[in-house]
Amino acid sequence: MNVPASPSAPRFGKADMRLVWAALALLAAAKLWFVFAAGPLPDEAYYWLWGQRPDWSYFDHPPLQAWLQGAVSAIFGHSRFALRLPALLTTLLDLALIAWWVRRMRASSDGVPYPAAAAVFFASPVVFVYSTLVFQDHLMIALLGVAAVAFAIAFERAWVEARDHPGALWTAGLAVGLAALTKYNAGLFGVAAALAIVITPRLRLLLRSPHLWGAGLLALVCLAPVFWWNTGNDNVSFQYNLVDRLSMGWSARMTVEHVLVFMLLAVLTAGPFLVPAVIRMLRRRVPDVAMPWRPLAAAALSVSTLACLSIAFLGPVQFYWNLPAWVAFLPWAAALMSAAMLRGHLIAGMVVAVAFCANYTLLPLAALFGPADDESAMVYGWSEVATRIEAERAARGAQVLIATDYRSGAILAFETGDRRVEVLSGRRSQFDLWRDETALAGKDAMILSDDWHPLGTVVTDRFATVEVVGEIPVLRFGQRLKTYHLHVGRGYAAP
């Protein structure tokens, strides 16, 4: 297929390729720096603990990432490397999928060198961060990447040969289903693919394919564990994600604030230098070889972003909820960027990667200007905290470890290796579903709290007595980041 070159495509001269290689090297080094140097983030430890206590699903999210985490832990043991190995594996899958896209681009004179395509993909801050952290997102990104490739194959067959591709459709359905079994918002990608088929005349023939409908059914079947678990747990996950999170109250001012904050963060975290490339894609200024891909990328951007904006009318929206918007677009982004935008994107991505790693391995960046933020400070000092609390536990004969927030409770479980750490908090979490009140009755506990989540009546009312043990200051370069407080509770009693 002969395709005229796009005037917007970067030329990838020697200077640009030197920058590309520098970006790839720095991004790879930053990933490894974080893997080995950063302590577990609260949610990383929380989801790790899910993997140590396998179930059909969980309170906050579906189970697939936890299952993967549990399998890796069983094989490689307990370490930071084992904790973050799943994200390294999915990063390798991302790189393999980008290689497939690059081969497709070589059918066009807008072909992009593989290093450039990979660098643009991972220089997107939201992709770099969430493909590095062992949250659900790294696995969702990889599985939706598989789905994007499979849909692209199916769409190209329909576009060029006017027939379906059964294998690609079934693969896409399975990948979307597994992605949704990882994180609920992945389902938006399946909705986007369906919309692309409906609104694109050359793809509508797929609506007559039984394989498309079978693939859709397969995606739904993948969610069977989630429905089964919710049925046995009063639908608490559906209640939390579909009702509680969307019942934050409404006011015009708050709605405007939520919408504007989401839009700003969505652009900044994806990469503002991508905006011209997005506009070119939406205006159909893509090479002919990319035309079957364009409906999927445009639909994913539109469906996911509009869904997040709709939620913003009901409550705050996290920018990373919009990750499904970018999975199909980013592999082609380098082919649609001008040289100036490419350079800006890579440089900005490198700056963010270094700042991200420094924030969690050297010093919270906020501490350079004032008090450290609680989320970042919580990563530090756990070797000292775990050693002290275990010593006090042994000295005082406490049978149980209790934290006042799921974040500190999860990291405490990871650092001590005690998978039965309890959390007593006003915020509901998976810890509440695990708690066995009968087994806890009458036991003594070491209680860990901090100024962010201080000791309150939700804890003290459950013990006959609560005694002060002491404080554990967390220092970094002579600066106090936070202070933990230790108490011992005697004689636990259910409320």
C-alpha positions as CSV (number, residue, x, y, z in Angstrom):
1,M,0.0,0.0,0.0
2,N,1.6,3.3,-1.1
3,V,1.0,6.1,1.4
4,P,2.1,9.7,1.0
5,A,4.3,10.9,3.9
6,S,2.6,13.0,6.5
7,P,4.1,16.5,6.8
8,S,3.7,16.3,10.5
9,A,5.8,13.2,11.0
10,P,9.2,13.6,12.7
11,R,12.3,13.0,10.6
12,F,14.2,11.3,13.3
13,G,17.6,12.8,12.5
14,K,20.7,11.9,14.4
15,A,20.1,14.5,17.2
16,D,16.5,13.2,17.6
17,M,17.6,9.6,17.8
18,R,20.3,10.5,20.4
19,L,17.5,12.1,22.5
20,V,15.3,9.0,21.9
21,W,18.1,6.7,23.1
22,A,18.8,8.9,26.1
23,A,15.1,8.9,27.0
24,L,14.9,5.1,26.8
25,A,18.0,4.7,28.9
26,L,16.8,7.1,31.6
27,L,13.3,5.7,31.7
28,A,14.6,2.2,32.0
29,A,17.0,3.2,34.7
30,A,14.3,5.1,36.6
31,K,12.0,2.0,36.5
32,L,14.8,-0.2,38.0
33,W,15.8,2.5,40.5
34,F,12.2,2.6,41.8
35,V,11.9,-1.2,41.8
36,F,14.9,-1.8,44.0
37,A,15.2,1.5,46.0
38,A,11.6,2.5,46.9
39,G,9.8,1.0,49.8
40,P,6.3,-0.3,49.0
41,L,3.7,2.3,48.4
42,P,0.6,1.8,50.6
43,D,-1.6,0.5,47.8
44,E,1.2,-1.7,46.5
45,A,1.4,-3.4,49.9
46,Y,-2.4,-3.5,50.1
47,Y,-2.7,-5.4,46.8
48,W,0.2,-7.6,47.7
49,L,-1.6,-8.6,50.8
50,W,-4.6,-9.5,48.7
51,G,-2.4,-11.9,46.8
52,Q,-1.4,-13.6,50.1
53,R,-5.1,-14.1,51.0
54,P,-6.5,-15.3,47.7
55,D,-10.2,-15.0,47.0
56,W,-12.6,-14.7,44.0
57,S,-12.6,-10.9,44.3
58,Y,-12.0,-8.1,46.7
59,F,-13.6,-5.0,48.1
60,D,-11.9,-2.3,46.0
61,H,-11.1,-4.1,42.7
62,P,-11.4,-7.3,40.8
63,P,-8.9,-10.1,41.6
64,L,-6.6,-10.7,38.6
65,Q,-3.7,-8.5,39.7
66,A,-3.9,-10.1,43.2
67,W,-3.8,-13.6,41.7
68,L,-0.8,-12.7,39.7
69,Q,0.9,-11.1,42.8
70,G,0.2,-14.2,44.8
71,A,1.6,-16.5,42.2
72,V,4.8,-14.4,41.9
73,S,5.2,-14.4,45.7
74,A,4.8,-18.2,45.8
75,I,7.6,-18.6,43.3
76,F,10.0,-15.8,44.1
77,G,9.4,-15.3,47.8
78,H,9.1,-12.1,49.8
79,S,11.1,-9.1,48.6
80,R,10.8,-5.8,46.9
81,F,11.9,-7.4,43.7
82,A,9.2,-10.1,43.9
83,L,6.7,-7.4,44.8
84,R,7.4,-5.4,41.7
85,L,8.3,-8.2,39.3
86,P,4.7,-8.3,37.9
87,A,5.1,-4.8,36.6
88,L,8.5,-5.6,35.0
89,L,6.9,-8.5,33.2
90,T,4.0,-6.4,31.9
91,T,6.5,-3.8,30.8
92,L,8.2,-6.4,28.6
93,L,4.8,-7.3,27.2
94,D,4.1,-3.6,26.4
95,L,7.5,-3.5,24.6
96,A,6.6,-6.5,22.5
97,L,3.2,-5.0,21.6
98,I,4.9,-1.8,20.6
99,A,7.2,-3.8,18.3
100,W,4.1,-5.2,16.5
101,W,2.7,-1.7,16.0
102,V,6.1,-0.6,14.6
103,R,6.0,-3.4,12.0
104,R,2.6,-2.2,10.9
105,M,4.0,1.3,10.5
106,R,6.7,0.1,8.2
107,A,4.0,-0.4,5.6
108,S,3.9,3.4,5.5
109,S,6.5,6.0,4.6
110,D,5.6,7.4,8.1
111,G,7.4,4.4,9.6
112,V,8.8,5.1,13.1
113,P,11.9,3.6,14.6
114,Y,11.1,1.1,17.3
115,P,13.1,3.0,20.0
116,A,11.1,6.2,19.2
117,A,7.8,4.5,19.5
118,A,8.7,2.9,22.8
119,A,10.2,6.1,24.2
120,V,7.1,8.1,23.4
121,F,4.9,5.4,25.0
122,F,6.7,5.3,28.3
123,A,7.5,9.0,28.4
124,S,3.8,9.7,28.9
125,P,3.9,10.3,32.7
126,V,0.7,8.4,33.5
127,V,1.9,5.4,31.6
128,F,5.4,5.5,33.1
129,V,4.1,5.8,36.6
130,Y,1.3,3.3,36.4
131,S,3.3,0.7,34.4
132,T,5.9,0.9,37.2
133,L,3.7,0.8,40.3
134,V,2.3,-2.6,41.2
135,F,-1.3,-1.4,41.2
136,Q,-4.0,-2.9,39.0
137,D,-3.1,-0.5,36.2
138,H,0.1,-2.1,34.9
139,L,-1.7,-5.3,34.1
140,M,-4.7,-3.5,32.7
141,I,-2.4,-1.5,30.4
142,A,-0.8,-4.7,29.1
143,L,-4.0,-6.6,28.6
144,L,-5.7,-3.7,26.8
145,G,-2.6,-3.4,24.7
146,V,-3.2,-7.0,23.6
147,A,-6.9,-6.2,23.0
148,A,-5.8,-3.1,20.9
149,V,-3.6,-5.3,18.7
150,A,-6.3,-7.9,18.3
151,F,-8.9,-5.4,17.4
152,A,-6.5,-3.7,14.9
153,I,-6.0,-7.1,13.2
154,A,-9.7,-7.7,13.0
155,F,-10.5,-4.2,11.9
156,E,-7.9,-4.3,9.1
157,R,-9.3,-7.6,7.8
158,A,-12.8,-6.0,7.7
159,W,-11.5,-2.8,6.2
160,V,-9.4,-4.3,3.5
161,E,-11.0,-7.7,2.8
162,A,-14.5,-7.1,4.0
163,R,-14.6,-10.2,6.2
164,D,-14.1,-11.1,9.8
165,H,-11.0,-12.5,11.6
166,P,-12.3,-15.0,14.2
167,G,-9.1,-15.5,16.0
168,A,-8.4,-11.8,16.5
169,L,-12.0,-11.2,17.7
170,W,-11.9,-14.0,20.2
171,T,-8.4,-12.8,21.4
172,A,-9.8,-9.3,21.8
173,G,-12.8,-10.5,23.8
174,L,-10.6,-12.5,26.1
175,A,-8.1,-9.6,26.6
176,V,-10.8,-7.1,27.4
177,G,-12.5,-9.6,29.8
178,L,-9.2,-10.2,31.6
179,A,-8.5,-6.5,31.7
180,A,-11.9,-5.9,33.3
181,L,-11.1,-8.7,35.7
182,T,-8.1,-6.5,36.7
183,K,-9.9,-3.2,36.9
184,Y,-13.5,-2.2,36.2
185,N,-12.8,0.8,34.0
186,A,-11.1,-1.5,31.4
187,G,-14.6,-2.3,30.3
188,L,-14.7,1.2,28.7
189,F,-12.3,-0.1,26.1
190,G,-14.7,-2.8,25.0
191,V,-17.5,-0.2,24.8
192,A,-15.2,1.9,22.7
193,A,-14.5,-1.0,20.3
194,A,-18.2,-1.7,19.9
195,L,-18.8,2.0,19.2
196,A,-16.1,2.1,16.6
197,I,-17.7,-0.9,14.8
198,V,-21.1,0.7,14.9
199,I,-20.2,4.2,13.6
200,T,-17.6,3.1,11.0
201,P,-19.3,1.9,7.8
202,R,-16.4,-0.3,6.7
203,L,-16.4,-2.1,10.0
204,R,-20.2,-2.7,10.4
205,L,-20.0,-6.0,8.6
206,L,-18.5,-7.3,11.9
207,L,-21.9,-6.9,13.5
208,R,-23.0,-9.9,11.4
209,S,-20.1,-12.1,12.7
210,P,-21.1,-14.6,15.4
211,H,-17.4,-14.4,16.5
212,L,-17.8,-10.8,17.5
213,W,-20.9,-11.6,19.7
214,G,-19.1,-14.7,21.1
215,A,-16.1,-12.5,22.0
216,G,-18.4,-10.1,23.8
217,L,-19.9,-12.9,25.7
218,L,-16.5,-14.3,26.6
219,A,-15.5,-10.9,28.0
220,L,-18.5,-11.0,30.3
221,V,-17.8,-14.6,31.4
222,C,-14.4,-13.5,32.5
223,L,-16.1,-11.4,35.2
224,A,-17.9,-14.4,36.7
225,P,-15.6,-14.5,39.7
226,V,-16.5,-10.9,40.5
227,F,-20.2,-11.6,40.4
228,W,-19.8,-14.8,42.4
229,W,-17.8,-13.0,45.1
230,N,-20.2,-10.0,45.3
231,T,-23.2,-12.3,45.6
232,G,-21.7,-13.9,48.7
233,N,-20.6,-10.5,50.2
234,D,-23.7,-8.4,49.9
235,N,-22.5,-6.8,46.7
236,V,-20.1,-4.6,48.7
237,S,-17.6,-4.0,45.8
238,F,-20.4,-2.9,43.5
239,Q,-21.9,-0.7,46.3
240,Y,-18.5,0.9,46.9
241,N,-17.6,1.5,43.3
242,L,-21.0,2.3,41.7
243,V,-22.8,4.0,44.6
244,D,-20.6,5.2,47.5
245,R,-17.9,6.7,45.2
246,L,-20.5,8.5,43.2
247,S,-22.6,9.8,46.1
248,M,-20.3,12.6,47.3
249,G,-23.0,15.3,47.1
250,W,-23.4,17.9,44.3
251,S,-23.0,21.6,43.9
252,A,-22.3,23.7,40.8
253,R,-19.0,24.9,42.2
254,M,-17.7,21.4,43.1
255,T,-18.8,20.1,39.7
256,V,-16.9,22.8,37.8
257,E,-13.9,22.2,40.0
258,H,-14.0,18.4,39.5
259,V,-14.3,18.8,35.7
260,L,-11.6,21.4,35.4
261,V,-9.2,19.5,37.7
262,F,-9.7,16.3,35.8
263,M,-9.3,17.9,32.4
264,L,-6.1,19.7,33.4
265,L,-4.6,16.6,35.0
266,A,-5.7,14.3,32.2
267,V,-3.8,16.4,29.7
268,L,-0.7,17.1,31.9
269,T,-0.3,13.5,33.0
270,A,-0.8,12.0,29.5
271,G,1.6,14.5,28.1
272,P,0.6,18.0,26.8
273,F,2.9,17.6,23.8
274,L,0.6,14.8,22.6
275,V,-2.3,17.2,22.0
276,P,-1.4,18.1,18.4
277,A,-1.0,14.4,17.6
278,V,-4.4,13.7,19.1
279,I,-5.9,16.5,17.0
280,R,-4.3,15.2,13.8
281,M,-5.7,11.7,14.6
282,L,-9.2,13.0,15.2
283,R,-9.0,15.0,11.9
284,R,-8.1,11.8,10.0
285,R,-4.6,13.1,9.2
286,V,-3.1,9.6,9.5
287,P,-1.4,7.4,6.9
288,D,-3.7,5.0,5.0
289,V,-2.2,2.0,6.8
290,A,-3.5,3.5,10.1
291,M,-7.0,4.1,8.9
292,P,-8.4,0.8,10.4
293,W,-6.7,1.7,13.7
294,R,-8.0,5.2,13.9
295,P,-11.7,4.4,14.8
296,L,-10.5,2.3,17.8
297,A,-8.1,5.0,19.0
298,A,-10.6,7.8,18.5
299,A,-13.4,5.9,20.2
300,A,-11.2,4.8,23.2
301,L,-10.1,8.4,23.7
302,S,-13.7,9.7,23.5
303,V,-15.5,7.0,25.5
304,S,-13.1,6.9,28.4
305,T,-12.7,10.6,28.6
306,L,-16.4,11.3,28.4
307,A,-17.1,8.6,31.0
308,C,-14.7,10.3,33.4
309,L,-16.2,13.7,32.7
310,S,-19.6,12.3,33.4
311,I,-18.4,10.9,36.8
312,A,-17.0,14.4,37.6
313,F,-20.6,15.6,37.9
314,L,-21.1,13.2,40.8
315,G,-17.7,13.4,42.5
316,P,-13.9,13.7,42.2
317,V,-12.3,11.8,39.3
318,Q,-8.8,10.4,39.4
319,F,-6.8,11.2,36.3
320,Y,-5.5,7.7,36.0
321,W,-9.0,6.3,35.6
322,N,-8.6,7.6,32.0
323,L,-5.8,5.2,31.2
324,P,-8.0,3.1,28.8
325,A,-8.2,6.3,26.6
326,W,-4.5,6.1,25.7
327,V,-3.6,2.5,25.2
328,A,-4.6,2.3,21.5
329,F,-3.3,5.8,20.6
330,L,0.2,5.9,22.1
331,P,1.8,3.2,20.0
332,W,1.1,5.3,16.9
333,A,1.7,8.7,18.6
334,A,5.3,9.1,17.4
335,A,4.2,8.9,13.8
336,L,1.8,11.8,14.3
337,M,4.1,14.1,16.2
338,S,6.3,17.0,14.9
339,A,9.9,16.9,15.8
340,A,9.5,19.7,18.2
341,M,6.6,18.0,20.0
342,L,8.5,14.8,20.1
343,R,11.4,16.5,21.8
344,G,9.2,18.2,24.3
345,H,7.4,15.0,25.1
346,L,10.6,13.1,25.8
347,I,12.2,15.8,27.9
348,A,9.1,16.3,30.0
349,G,8.7,12.5,30.4
350,M,12.3,12.2,31.6
351,V,11.9,15.0,34.1
352,V,8.7,13.5,35.6
353,A,10.4,10.0,35.8
354,V,13.3,11.4,37.8
355,A,11.1,13.5,40.0
356,F,8.8,10.5,40.7
357,C,11.7,8.3,41.7
358,A,13.4,10.9,43.8
359,N,10.1,11.6,45.6
360,Y,9.9,8.0,46.8
361,T,13.5,7.0,47.2
362,L,15.4,10.1,48.3
363,L,13.0,12.7,49.9
364,P,9.4,13.7,49.3
365,L,9.7,16.7,47.0
366,A,7.2,18.6,49.2
367,A,9.7,18.5,52.0
368,L,12.0,20.8,50.0
369,F,9.5,23.6,50.5
370,G,7.7,22.7,53.8
371,P,6.2,19.7,55.5
372,A,6.3,16.4,53.6
373,D,3.0,15.3,52.1
374,D,1.5,12.3,54.0
375,E,1.2,10.0,51.0
376,S,4.9,10.3,50.1
377,A,6.2,10.4,53.7
378,M,4.4,7.1,54.4
379,V,6.9,5.2,52.2
380,Y,9.8,6.1,54.4
381,G,11.1,4.7,57.7
382,W,9.4,1.3,57.8
383,S,12.5,-0.7,58.6
384,E,12.7,1.2,61.9
385,V,9.0,1.0,62.5
386,A,8.8,-2.7,61.9
387,T,11.8,-3.4,64.1
388,R,10.4,-1.3,67.0
389,I,6.9,-2.6,66.9
390,E,8.0,-6.3,66.8
391,A,10.3,-5.7,69.8
392,E,7.5,-4.0,71.7
393,R,5.1,-6.7,70.7
394,A,7.4,-9.4,72.1
395,A,8.1,-7.4,75.3
396,R,4.5,-6.8,76.1
397,G,3.0,-10.1,75.0
398,A,0.7,-8.7,72.4
399,Q,-0.8,-11.3,70.0
400,V,-2.1,-8.9,67.3
401,L,-0.8,-5.9,65.3
402,I,-3.4,-3.2,64.6
403,A,-3.1,-0.1,62.4
404,T,-5.5,2.9,62.2
405,D,-5.6,3.0,58.4
406,Y,-5.4,0.5,55.6
407,R,-2.3,2.2,54.2
408,S,-0.1,1.8,57.3
409,G,-1.7,-1.6,58.0
410,A,-0.8,-2.9,54.5
411,I,2.8,-1.7,54.7
412,L,3.1,-3.0,58.3
413,A,2.0,-6.5,57.0
414,F,4.6,-6.4,54.2
415,E,7.5,-5.2,56.3
416,T,6.8,-7.6,59.2
417,G,5.6,-10.5,57.1
418,D,2.5,-10.8,59.3
419,R,-0.4,-11.3,56.9
420,R,-2.9,-11.1,59.8
421,V,-2.4,-7.4,60.6
422,E,-5.7,-5.9,61.5
423,V,-7.0,-2.4,60.6
424,L,-9.6,-0.5,62.6
425,S,-10.6,2.7,60.8
426,G,-13.6,4.8,59.9
427,R,-12.9,4.1,56.2
428,R,-14.1,0.7,55.1
429,S,-11.6,-1.6,53.3
430,Q,-10.8,-5.2,52.6
431,F,-9.5,-5.5,56.1
432,D,-13.0,-5.2,57.4
433,L,-14.1,-8.2,55.4
434,W,-11.2,-10.2,56.7
435,R,-11.7,-9.5,60.3
436,D,-12.7,-12.4,62.5
437,E,-14.2,-10.8,65.7
438,T,-14.5,-14.1,67.5
439,A,-10.8,-15.0,66.9
440,L,-9.7,-11.5,68.2
441,A,-11.8,-11.6,71.4
442,G,-9.8,-11.1,74.6
443,K,-6.5,-10.6,72.8
444,D,-3.9,-7.8,73.4
445,A,-2.6,-5.8,70.5
446,M,0.1,-3.4,69.5
447,I,-1.6,-0.4,67.9
448,L,0.2,1.8,65.3
449,S,-1.2,5.2,64.5
450,D,0.1,8.5,63.1
451,D,-1.0,12.1,63.0
452,W,-2.7,11.6,59.6
453,H,-4.9,8.8,61.1
454,P,-4.7,9.3,64.9
455,L,-5.9,6.9,67.5
456,G,-9.7,7.3,67.9
457,T,-12.7,5.8,69.6
458,V,-13.1,3.3,66.7
459,V,-10.0,1.6,68.2
460,T,-10.1,2.5,71.9
461,D,-13.7,1.5,72.4
462,R,-12.7,-2.1,71.5
463,F,-10.2,-2.5,74.3
464,A,-10.6,-2.7,78.1
465,T,-7.5,-0.4,78.4
466,V,-5.1,1.4,76.0
467,E,-1.7,2.4,77.2
468,V,0.9,4.7,75.6
469,V,4.1,3.0,74.5
470,G,6.0,5.7,72.7
471,E,6.7,7.4,69.4
472,I,8.7,6.4,66.3
473,P,10.0,9.5,64.4
474,V,10.8,9.1,60.7
475,L,13.8,11.2,59.7
476,R,15.4,11.8,56.3
477,F,18.6,13.9,55.9
478,G,17.9,15.2,59.4
479,Q,14.3,16.3,58.6
480,R,11.4,14.8,60.4
481,L,8.9,13.5,57.8
482,K,6.3,12.1,60.1
483,T,5.8,10.5,63.5
484,Y,4.2,7.1,64.3
485,H,2.6,6.5,67.7
486,L,2.6,3.1,69.5
487,H,0.0,2.0,72.0
488,V,-0.9,-1.4,73.5
489,G,-4.5,-2.4,73.8
490,R,-5.5,-5.0,76.4
491,G,-8.6,-7.3,76.1
492,Y,-10.1,-6.8,72.7
493,A,-13.9,-7.0,72.6
494,A,-16.1,-6.7,69.5
495,P,-18.3,-3.6,69.4
